[in-house]
Amino acid sequence: MAEEKQQEEAKKEDVSVEETSEETTEVAPEKSELDLANERADEFENKYLRAAAEMQNIQRRANEERQQLQKYRSQDLGKAILPSLDNLERALAVEGLTEDVKKGLEMVQESLIAALKDEGIEEVPTDGEFDHNFHMAIQTVPADDDHPAGSIAQVFQKGYKLHERLLRPAMVVVAE
Amino acid sequence: MAEEKQQEEAKKEDVSVEETSEETTEVAPEKSELDLANERADEFENKYLRAAAEMQNIQRRANEERQQLQKYRSQDLGKAILPSLDNLERALAVEGLTEDVKKGLEMVQESLIAALKDEGIEEVPTDGEFDHNFHMAIQTVPADDDHPAGSIAQVFQKGYKLHERLLRPAMVVVAE
């Protein structure tokens, strides 16, 4: 009990010292051991809180980046495959193909399209209005009953997108 | 100066209290304010150091994961394209193709192989010894002068790997 009283006294002493030093900050008095310990504690508490917040940020950013990488992972290979699809279409348009060859080519074409679709890559629709976000006008024709002004009259080359991201625009003829 | 002396006194007081409490830890005396402040400082220093180390670990792991994701990003699409390559080969093996069709098919084949190669996907070599890591033996034939025991006598279906990772084994006939 005597010791406890001694500690109580020490605490009171500390508090009064603290108050005293606050009143006289202008003359920069030596800081007490308790002040220094408290400063160190505050400093590391702040550092710790900042590090913990930063850690959460890093985790969040890493998760977002991982999701983006996954979502668009097939962008390069998908883009590189598009000319093969164009060539397949051209080959299929050649006249006088035997049924065997035609079926073989169609199988290749379908399996490529299915593989791309599994990764989120699909043809850009060209059955509506011209949309500069997805179509590139390479020619214009006068509008008629079948093709009102602003609509797509013909598709020269198909466009493709990966989810909402355009891989290449469709090359089209626009009625005007 | 009187205040400084007061602080000096306070410090001495603290030290003596510390010593006293150390001597009597068995009876768990109340800790002094300085002890508590020092404990708090130590605790947050440790927490901060652990958080800083953990932050570096998270960064490192995120970087490694990003590299892995990039390296193997084309695994799924690449694998899904392989049957198209098989079908192209079969189409090219059909007799009586016109030169135009043959050239068209070869262009498609070459551009697909080039696109896959850009992503690290290549044919599994089948010109050496049978290797169960890359080949699947679906048949055996007696060894002869051209095909010593343990060598690959014929390839039924090509195998492919993405960097060092096998996408599918080559289906082969082994001499024995």
Interface residues (C-beta under 8 A of the other chain):
Chain A: E3 E4 Q6 Q7 E9 A10 K11 E13 D14 S16 V17 T20 S21 T24 P29 E30 S32 E33 L34 A37 N38 R40 A41 F44 E45 K47 Y48 A51 A52 E54 M55 I58 Q59 A62 E65 R66 L69 Q70 R73 S74 D76 L77 G78 A80 I81 P83 S84 N87 L88 R90 A91 V94 G96 L97 T98 D100 V101 G104 L105 M107 V108 S111 L112 A114 A115 L116 D118 E119
Chain B: E3 E4 Q6 Q7 E9 A10 K11 E13 D14 S16 V17 T20 S21 T24 P29 E30 S32 E33 L34 A37 N38 R40 A41 F44 E45 K47 Y48 A51 A52 E54 M55 I58 Q59 A62 E65 R66 L69 Q70 R73 S74 D76 L77 G78 A80 I81 P83 S84 N87 L88 R90 A91 V94 G96 L97 T98 D100 V101 G104 L105 M107 V108 S111 L112 A114 A115 L116 D118 E119
